[in-house]
């Protein structure tokens, strides 16, 4: 079990859809929030503002608002990671039991965090196309 860090060596930068040359990137890290007294391990995504958001909280937000975890290039993601210092800041968003249940149902269907992010990208792009 590891605490969430701002160290780029602890992160995974992934091209969300490897088959799409225009696909954005995401920065993921598994660990526990350093402020969580229960040390509950979760998947976190780095937001463009330098804060981290856990996967369940991110998945509970409207898809149209999810662009804050997308980076146009891996260089853009690495540049932000290079600027982060000190203890990571985790975005504190309320998560309901229904949010947890919905997330676990998706994960229970065999979807990996990377696959869930690819599904999110498709929904995000569709939401952005709506008037």
Phi, psi and omega in degrees: 000129181236148173282149173299139179229172172259012182279123182302334181292341180267358186255157171245124173260120183237142170280119191298318176235094184302337181280348183254116181295341179262008183296138174283177180245157174229153177246120183241153173203134177261136179172193177242149177297125180303341179266001182271112182291347179268351180055040181283120180285133180217167172267133179241150175238140178278132177266161182296341178272003178090356176271158177257148177228135181282155187302321182292316178297318179297318183289340180275346180280154177302140182301327181294342180262004188277358183297348181288352176252010182250137178240137182296323182223162176293329178297321178297318178295315180296324178299315178295315178303323180293339181269345183285135180226155173071203183289136180294148177256122180258127178292122183268103178239141178292139178233125181271167176298325178296322177298315180297315181298316178297317179296313181296328177296319179292317180292322179296341179281006176096005181282132176280165175303323178295318179294320177299323178291323176295318177297318177300316181302317179298316179293321179297313179297319178295319180294324180289334180282341181290144180292000000 
